[in-house]
Amino acid sequence: MVAPSLIKSLHVILSLIILRNALAFTSNHRLPTRTSIQQVLQSTAQDTELEQLKAGWSDLIKGQAFDSTHVRNLATPEDFIGVVGHFPLIAESLRTAFTGHFSPSAYVFCAGTSFVTGLAHLKMTLDTPRDLRAPKLAEYRSVYEFSALYLMPFSWLLWRITADFPKELEVADPFMSAFFSIITVYGVAYALYGKGLLDRANNDPTYDGPLQPSSESYQKQAQLYLTGNITINGLACLFIPFAWTLTFRGTEWWERVQTLHPNQAAFMGLSLLVATIGDVSGNLLLRLKELDLVKSQPSIVVVGILSNFWLLLFPEILFNSIYNSGISEVGFYWE
């Protein structure tokens, strides 16, 4: 299990999933063509991050953040699922945070919702062409593909920690733990590799691989995506010890832990929920960009900050403040 301090850090960094896309919007938004160096420097000096946040907030409260004329682009079943899939996850995370109660039936439902959302992301993958200007995990198709795979083991864990998980399926624990480990470690390792690969494709004259050269602004955007993947998947790896301990020690161990520490299941469930919410939120924002629904780029940063505080940080802070006495940080592994 991840200690509360690490979980809080996890939720702060989960914001990067959304904010990395928002920052990429800004970096890819204005691309001067025949602008003088003086004009560029003057614009950069005036267009500080604080000014962008102020402008974003202004656009948001004026209803100018999104372009509703393209909302019909969200009419596909997979996009509907991508939007609606947030609701039960958010509702259950808030309920768990306020009550400290772990509801097996609710978490089974969230597991099912996450699984279906993963299938929706798989459909997006099949419908999206590969952009060879960027390595995997730095362009639309591979991000959707990775999310579809990422949500499978997370939906399994959300189900596995409940008493409703069928005993007959426990035989699959080693395979699912291995899948979970491979996915999260790959998300870190390939993103690190992709950073160097992107640089080689654009700056190494001897490079003869499949990647195509791209503009400087596009490279910055791709690097932001890769950095976000390194961060979030690195933190997702913190769940690997729990998955394997549950695999080797079984349901009896997990039931004993819950008896000794009454709030352990709720804390683990909430941690898994916010990790899942972070993934689906980041992919939704990426999808909005792809479908041209974003009109005010800085406002997305504001939306990311507000939503991540209220939907990710706030539930965890509340839970730890009220129910921390019923949690074991590390010792439960040996109980």
MIVOGU-161666 format. One record per residue (C-alpha): residue number from 0; x, y, z. Coordinates in Angstrom, 2 decimals. Example, Ala and Ser with C-alpha at 12.3 -4.5 7.8 and 13.67 -1.06 7.14 Angstrom:
! MIVOGU-161666
     i        c1        c2        c3
     0     12.30     -4.50      7.80
     1     13.67     -1.06      7.14
//
This chain:
! MIVOGU-161666
     i        c1        c2        c3
     0      0.00      0.00      0.00
     1      1.12      3.53     -0.63
     2      1.69      5.75      2.39
     3     -0.64      8.77      2.81
     4      2.16     11.22      2.06
     5      2.92      9.41     -1.19
     6     -0.76      9.23     -2.08
     7     -1.07     12.98     -1.65
     8      1.92     13.39     -3.92
     9      0.26     11.01     -6.35
    10     -2.81     13.18     -6.53
    11     -0.78     16.31     -7.04
    12      1.06     14.65     -9.89
    13     -2.15     13.21    -11.33
    14     -2.96     16.81    -12.15
    15     -0.09     16.63    -14.64
    16     -2.12     14.22    -16.73
    17     -4.57     17.01    -17.38
    18     -2.16     19.91    -17.13
    19      0.41     18.35    -19.47
    20     -2.26     18.35    -22.18
    21     -3.34     21.85    -21.27
    22      0.23     23.14    -21.44
    23      0.67     21.34    -24.72
    24     -2.39     23.19    -26.02
    25     -0.74     26.48    -25.15
    26      2.60     25.53    -26.67
    27      0.89     24.46    -29.87
    28     -1.66     27.27    -29.97
    29      0.27     30.19    -31.42
    30      2.97     29.50    -33.97
    31      4.37     32.77    -35.40
    32      5.39     32.49    -39.01
    33      6.92     35.77    -40.17
    34      7.09     37.55    -36.82
    35     10.16     39.52    -35.87
    36     12.33     38.43    -32.95
    37     11.44     41.62    -31.11
    38      7.72     40.93    -31.38
    39      8.17     37.36    -30.18
    40     10.20     38.46    -27.14
    41      7.67     41.17    -26.30
    42      4.79     38.71    -26.56
    43      6.61     36.18    -24.40
    44      7.31     38.76    -21.71
    45      3.70     39.84    -21.55
    46      2.18     36.37    -21.88
    47      3.30     35.02    -18.49
    48      1.79     31.94    -16.91
    49     -0.09     34.11    -14.40
    50     -1.55     36.22    -17.17
    51     -2.61     33.06    -19.00
    52     -4.35     31.79    -15.88
    53     -6.17     35.10    -15.45
    54     -7.22     35.04    -19.08
    55     -8.29     31.43    -18.76
    56    -10.43     32.17    -15.71
    57    -12.02     35.10    -17.50
    58    -12.86     32.97    -20.54
    59    -14.22     30.23    -18.29
    60    -16.66     32.41    -16.36
    61    -17.75     34.10    -19.59
    62    -18.49     30.74    -21.20
    63    -15.80     31.17    -23.83
    64    -13.62     28.18    -22.94
    65    -15.15     25.66    -25.33
    66    -16.48     25.73    -28.86
    67    -20.01     24.35    -28.69
    68    -20.34     24.36    -32.49
    69    -18.24     21.20    -32.58
    70    -20.04     19.39    -29.75
    71    -21.65     17.11    -32.33
    72    -18.20     15.55    -32.69
    73    -18.83     13.92    -29.29
    74    -21.90     12.08    -30.57
    75    -20.14      8.73    -30.97
    76    -20.82      5.98    -28.40
    77    -17.17      5.85    -27.33
    78    -17.07      9.59    -26.64
    79    -20.34      9.41    -24.69
    80    -18.85      6.64    -22.56
    81    -15.63      8.64    -22.16
    82    -17.62     11.52    -20.65
    83    -20.19      9.58    -18.60
    84    -17.56      7.14    -17.32
    85    -16.28      9.87    -15.00
    86    -19.48     10.23    -13.02
    87    -19.61      7.01    -10.94
    88    -15.87      7.19    -10.23
    89    -16.11     10.78     -8.99
    90    -19.29     10.13     -7.01
    91    -17.84      7.07     -5.27
    92    -14.54      8.78     -4.46
    93    -16.39     11.65     -2.79
    94    -18.73      9.26     -0.94
    95    -15.79      7.22      0.33
    96    -13.93     10.35      1.42
    97    -16.87     11.75      3.37
    98    -18.13      8.53      4.97
    99    -14.96      6.43      5.26
   100    -17.13      3.47      4.27
   101    -16.05      0.93      1.68
   102    -19.02     -0.28     -0.38
   103    -18.15     -3.50     -2.28
   104    -21.10     -3.19     -4.66
   105    -20.20      0.41     -5.53
   106    -16.59     -0.51     -6.26
   107    -17.68     -3.43     -8.41
   108    -19.78     -0.96    -10.39
   109    -16.80      1.39    -10.71
   110    -14.68     -1.53    -11.90
   111    -17.25     -2.27    -14.59
   112    -17.39      1.40    -15.58
   113    -13.61      1.55    -15.88
   114    -13.56     -1.60    -17.99
   115    -16.19     -0.23    -20.39
   116    -14.34      3.08    -20.59
   117    -11.22      1.13    -21.52
   118    -13.16     -0.51    -24.35
   119    -14.26      2.95    -25.51
   120    -10.63      4.06    -25.58
   121     -9.81      0.94    -27.60
   122    -12.44      2.00    -30.17
   123    -10.83      5.46    -30.31
   124     -7.50      3.74    -30.93
   125     -8.86      1.80    -33.90
   126    -10.38      4.96    -35.40
   127     -7.32      7.18    -34.95
   128     -4.39      7.13    -37.42
   129     -0.85      6.87    -36.09
   130      1.03     10.17    -36.10
   131      4.60      9.29    -36.98
   132      5.93     12.68    -35.97
   133      6.00     11.48    -32.35
   134      6.95      8.25    -30.56
   135      4.32      6.16    -28.83
   136      2.70      7.69    -25.74
   137      3.13     11.13    -27.29
   138      0.36     11.19    -29.92
   139     -3.37     10.50    -29.96
   140     -3.55      6.89    -31.11
   141     -0.94      5.44    -28.76
   142     -2.24      7.46    -25.80
   143     -5.74      6.02    -26.32
   144     -4.23      2.56    -26.80
   145     -2.20      2.77    -23.60
   146     -5.21      4.04    -21.64
   147     -7.30      1.10    -22.85
   148     -4.63     -1.28    -21.53
   149     -4.04      0.75    -18.34
   150     -7.72      0.65    -17.34
   151     -7.93     -3.15    -17.59
   152     -5.71     -3.99    -14.58
   153     -7.04     -1.02    -12.61
   154    -10.61     -2.21    -13.12
   155     -9.46     -5.67    -12.02
   156     -7.93     -4.27     -8.81
   157    -11.05     -2.23     -8.06
   158    -13.03     -5.47     -8.27
   159    -10.40     -7.67     -6.62
   160    -10.33     -5.75     -3.34
   161    -14.05     -6.35     -2.77
   162    -15.68     -9.31     -1.06
   163    -17.78     -9.80     -4.21
   164    -14.80    -11.01     -6.24
   165    -15.45    -14.66     -7.23
   166    -13.07    -17.08     -5.56
   167    -12.89    -19.09     -8.78
   168    -11.22    -16.16    -10.54
   169     -8.40    -15.84     -8.01
   170     -6.44    -18.24    -10.22
   171     -6.00    -15.28    -12.61
   172     -4.24    -13.15     -9.98
   173     -0.67    -13.92    -11.14
   174     -1.50    -13.08    -14.74
   175     -3.29     -9.84    -13.86
   176     -0.52     -8.76    -11.49
   177      2.03     -9.44    -14.23
   178     -0.11     -7.48    -16.71
   179     -0.44     -4.60    -14.25
   180      3.32     -4.56    -13.66
   181      4.19     -4.70    -17.36
   182      1.79     -1.90    -18.29
   183      2.93      0.53    -15.60
   184      6.65     -0.19    -16.01
   185      6.30      0.09    -19.79
   186      4.62      3.48    -19.33
   187      7.78      4.72    -17.63
   188     10.43      2.89    -19.62
   189      9.11      3.61    -23.10
   190      8.38      7.24    -22.29
   191     12.00      7.66    -21.20
   192     13.15      5.94    -24.38
   193     10.72      8.02    -26.45
   194     12.25     11.27    -25.25
   195     15.62     10.31    -26.68
   196     14.04      8.86    -29.80
   197     12.16     12.09    -30.51
   198     15.36     14.08    -30.14
   199     17.24     11.74    -32.48
   200     14.53     11.86    -35.13
   201     14.79     15.64    -35.29
   202     18.45     16.32    -34.59
   203     20.49     13.27    -35.59
   204     21.27     13.27    -39.34
   205     22.11      9.55    -39.18
   206     18.66      8.57    -37.88
   207     16.78      6.42    -40.40
   208     13.89      5.11    -38.28
   209     10.13      5.47    -38.87
   210      9.67      8.78    -37.03
   211      9.31     11.88    -39.16
   212     10.78     15.32    -38.38
   213      8.41     17.82    -36.77
   214      8.23     21.47    -35.76
   215      9.79     22.70    -32.55
   216      6.37     23.41    -31.02
   217      5.18     19.89    -31.84
   218      8.31     18.42    -30.24
   219      7.65     20.41    -27.06
   220      4.10     19.11    -27.00
   221      5.28     15.52    -27.46
   222      7.92     15.92    -24.74
   223      5.22     17.15    -22.34
   224      3.11     14.06    -23.04
   225      6.12     11.83    -22.40
   226      7.01     13.62    -19.17
   227      3.44     13.22    -17.96
   228      3.54      9.49    -18.72
   229      6.82      9.05    -16.87
   230      5.40     10.77    -13.80
   231      1.98      9.16    -13.60
   232      3.11      5.66    -14.50
   233      6.01      5.90    -12.11
   234      3.55      6.63     -9.34
   235      1.15      3.95    -10.58
   236      4.02      1.49    -10.06
   237      3.54      2.08     -6.31
   238      0.51     -0.20     -6.53
   239      2.62     -3.11     -7.82
   240      3.66     -4.38     -4.36
   241      0.03     -4.51     -3.26
   242     -1.03     -6.42     -6.37
   243      1.68     -9.06     -5.91
   244      1.16     -9.34     -2.14
   245     -2.52     -9.95     -2.74
   246     -1.57    -12.54     -5.36
   247      0.78    -14.51     -3.11
   248     -0.96    -14.11      0.26
   249     -4.51    -14.29     -1.02
   250     -7.94    -13.14      0.07
   251     -7.47    -14.42      3.62
   252     -4.61    -11.98      4.14
   253     -6.61     -9.06      2.72
   254     -9.59     -9.89      4.97
   255     -7.28    -10.04      8.00
   256     -5.81     -6.65      7.12
   257     -9.30     -5.15      6.91
   258    -10.16     -6.59     10.32
   259     -7.03     -5.11     11.89
   260     -7.35     -1.79     10.05
   261    -11.03     -0.94      9.41
   262    -10.35      1.88      6.92
   263     -7.70      0.08      4.86
   264    -10.07     -1.10      2.13
   265    -11.64      2.34      1.80
   266     -8.22      3.98      1.57
   267     -6.94      1.52     -1.03
   268    -10.18      1.80     -3.00
   269    -10.05      5.59     -2.95
   270     -6.41      5.53     -4.07
   271     -7.25      3.26     -7.00
   272    -10.24      5.41     -7.91
   273     -8.29      8.63     -8.15
   274     -5.60      6.94    -10.25
   275     -8.36      5.81    -12.60
   276    -10.04      9.24    -12.63
   277     -6.72     10.83    -13.52
   278     -6.37      8.58    -16.55
   279     -9.89      9.03    -17.93
   280     -9.78     12.80    -17.28
   281     -6.51     13.20    -19.14
   282     -7.81     11.22    -22.08
   283    -11.04     13.20    -22.18
   284     -9.10     16.45    -22.37
   285     -6.92     15.03    -25.13
   286    -10.05     13.96    -26.98
   287    -11.59     17.43    -26.67
   288     -8.48     18.86    -28.27
   289     -8.54     16.34    -31.10
   290    -12.20     17.09    -31.84
   291    -11.67     20.89    -31.85
   292    -13.92     21.58    -28.86
   293    -11.34     23.72    -27.08
   294    -11.58     27.43    -27.85
   295     -9.64     29.03    -24.98
   296     -6.39     27.19    -24.35
   297     -5.47     28.81    -20.98
   298     -8.92     28.07    -19.56
   299     -8.15     24.36    -19.79
   300     -5.30     24.88    -17.35
   301     -7.75     26.53    -14.95
   302    -10.24     23.68    -15.40
   303     -7.46     21.18    -14.72
   304     -6.42     22.91    -11.50
   305     -9.98     23.26    -10.18
   306    -11.13     19.77    -11.11
   307     -8.02     18.09     -9.78
   308     -8.30     19.87     -6.45
   309    -11.97     19.12     -5.89
   310    -12.09     15.65     -7.44
   311     -8.66     14.23     -6.55
   312     -6.89     16.16     -3.81
   313     -9.92     17.14     -1.72
   314    -11.31     13.60     -1.22
   315     -7.90     12.26     -0.16
   316     -7.15     15.16      2.19
   317    -10.59     14.78      3.76
   318    -10.24     11.01      4.17
   319     -6.78     11.22      5.74
   320     -7.88     13.97      8.10
   321    -10.84     12.00      9.45
   322    -10.02      8.30      9.12
   323     -6.22      8.08      9.30
   324     -6.32      6.08     12.56
   325     -7.76      3.05     10.77
   326     -4.98      2.78      8.19
   327     -1.67      0.94      8.12
   328      0.89      2.55      5.85
   329      3.37     -0.29      5.30
   330      3.19     -2.72      8.20
   331      0.06     -4.45      6.93
   332      2.16     -6.24      4.30
   333      3.58     -8.46      7.05
   334      0.39     -8.99      9.05
//
